[in-house]
C-alpha cells in the first residue's frame, strides 16, 4: 500500500524538485496531487522523468481529507494558512519554507531538514524546515 501525497507549490522550482525526487527515488505513492495557485490550475506538469503527467489543482478549493502527506513549497504565507488545514485533515505536513520559525500550526515542530524528511512516519503532524 502506498501513500497519497500532495505537493503544494508544485509549479514552482522547489515543488518541481520535490516531484522529481519523489519520482526518482520511486517513493511508494499510490497517488500524487500537484497543487498550486489559481493561475496554475489546469496546467499539466511532469512527475519527474517517470513519464507521468499531473494536472495542477487549485489550492483554494483542495480538500486534504484522505491524503497522507502534504509537502509544502509554496512560501511561508501560504504554508501558514494551508498547512494547519492539511494537518487538521489528518495529513502529515512537511514544509520547506521559513514558516518553521513561527510554527505552522499549534503544536508544530520546528525542525531541521533531516527530521522533515522522516515526517511520513508521523500521522497528522506538522514538521517544517526553514529554507
C-alpha positions as CSV (number, residue, x, y, z in Angstrom):
1,X,0.0,0.0,0.0
2,X,1.4,3.4,-1.0
3,X,0.8,6.9,0.2
4,X,-1.4,9.6,-1.1
5,X,0.9,12.7,-1.4
6,X,0.1,16.3,-2.1
7,X,2.8,18.7,-3.3
8,X,1.7,22.3,-2.6
9,X,3.5,24.8,-4.8
10,X,4.1,22.1,-7.4
11,X,4.6,24.6,-10.2
12,X,7.5,26.4,-8.5
13,X,11.1,25.4,-8.6
14,X,11.1,23.8,-5.2
15,X,7.8,22.0,-5.8
16,X,9.0,20.7,-9.1
17,X,12.2,19.4,-7.5
18,X,10.1,17.7,-4.8
19,X,8.2,15.9,-7.6
20,X,11.5,15.0,-9.3
21,X,12.9,13.5,-6.1
22,X,9.7,11.5,-5.3
23,X,9.7,10.1,-8.8
24,X,13.5,9.5,-9.0
25,X,13.5,7.6,-5.6
26,X,10.4,5.7,-6.5
27,X,8.6,6.9,-3.4
28,X,5.7,4.5,-2.6
29,X,2.9,6.8,-3.7
30,X,-0.4,5.5,-5.0
31,X,-1.5,9.0,-5.9
32,X,0.3,12.3,-6.3
33,X,-1.6,15.6,-6.3
34,X,0.1,18.7,-7.8
35,X,-1.5,21.7,-6.1
36,X,-0.8,25.4,-6.7
37,X,-2.4,28.8,-7.0
38,X,-5.4,29.6,-9.2
39,X,-3.3,30.9,-12.0
40,X,-1.7,27.4,-12.5
41,X,-5.0,25.4,-12.1
42,X,-5.4,23.0,-15.0
43,X,-1.7,23.2,-16.1
44,X,0.0,19.9,-16.9
45,X,3.3,19.2,-15.3
46,X,5.7,16.2,-15.3
47,X,6.1,13.9,-12.4
48,X,9.9,13.8,-12.7
49,X,11.2,11.6,-15.5
50,X,8.6,8.9,-14.8
51,X,6.6,9.7,-18.0
52,X,3.5,10.5,-15.9
53,X,1.9,13.9,-16.1
54,X,-0.1,15.7,-13.4
55,X,-2.9,18.2,-13.8
56,X,-2.5,21.1,-11.3
57,X,-5.3,21.5,-8.8
58,X,-6.4,24.8,-7.2
59,X,-5.1,25.1,-3.6
60,X,-8.1,27.3,-2.5
61,X,-10.5,24.5,-3.3
62,X,-8.3,21.5,-2.5
63,X,-9.6,19.0,0.1
64,X,-6.8,17.5,2.2
65,X,-9.1,14.9,3.7
66,X,-8.0,11.4,2.8
67,X,-4.4,12.4,1.8
68,X,-1.5,11.0,3.9
69,X,1.3,13.5,3.3
70,X,1.3,17.2,2.3
71,X,4.6,18.7,1.2
72,X,4.6,22.5,1.2
73,X,6.9,24.5,-1.1
74,X,4.6,27.5,-1.7
75,X,6.1,30.1,0.6
76,X,5.7,30.9,4.2
77,X,2.4,32.9,3.9
78,X,0.7,30.0,2.0
79,X,2.1,27.5,4.5
80,X,0.8,29.5,7.5
81,X,-2.7,29.4,6.1
82,X,-2.9,25.9,4.5
83,X,-0.5,23.7,6.5
84,X,-2.8,23.8,9.6
85,X,-5.8,22.9,7.4
86,X,-3.8,19.9,6.0
87,X,-2.7,18.8,9.5
88,X,-6.3,19.1,10.8
89,X,-7.5,16.9,7.9
90,X,-5.0,14.2,9.1
91,X,-2.1,14.8,6.8
92,X,1.5,14.6,7.8
93,X,2.7,18.1,6.9
94,X,6.3,18.9,5.9
95,X,7.2,22.4,4.6
96,X,10.3,23.8,3.0
97,X,9.6,27.4,4.0
98,X,10.5,29.9,6.6
99,X,7.2,29.3,8.3
100,X,9.1,27.0,10.6
101,X,10.4,30.0,12.5
102,X,7.0,30.8,13.9
103,X,5.4,27.4,13.8
104,X,3.0,26.5,11.1
105,X,0.3,25.1,13.3
106,X,-0.5,24.9,17.0
107,X,1.9,22.3,18.3
108,X,4.0,22.3,15.2
109,X,7.6,21.1,15.5
110,X,10.3,23.4,14.0
111,X,13.0,21.1,13.0
112,X,15.9,20.6,10.6
113,X,15.5,19.2,7.1
114,X,16.6,15.7,8.3
115,X,13.7,15.5,10.6
116,X,11.3,16.8,8.0
117,X,12.4,14.0,5.6
118,X,11.2,11.4,8.1
119,X,7.9,13.1,8.7
120,X,6.0,10.5,6.7
121,X,6.1,8.2,9.7
122,X,4.1,10.6,11.9
123,X,0.3,10.9,11.2
124,X,-1.3,14.3,11.5
125,X,1.9,16.1,12.4
126,X,3.3,19.3,11.1
127,X,7.0,19.4,10.6
128,X,8.8,22.3,8.9
129,X,12.3,23.0,7.8
130,X,13.5,26.5,7.1
131,X,14.6,27.1,3.5
